[in-house]
Amino acid sequence: MILILSIMNFSRRMIFFFTGFIIGILILLFFSYTSHKRLLNIKKKKIVEKKDVKYFYNIKKTNSFKL
């Protein structure tokens, strides 16, 4: 009887351990995905800003030639 109860406690502990482990991995994956997505958005903004600067620089150049 005591052996059966100890096996049940061990299996219950293992179930809790693995569920906690899986939930922890899912949380880490979620945060790594969101941080990666945020970094990609920052890179896109920098690229767009550089293109805008080049575009406006070219407009200033063409306007200066017209004068």
Residue pairs with C-beta under 8 A, 6 or more apart in sequence:
none
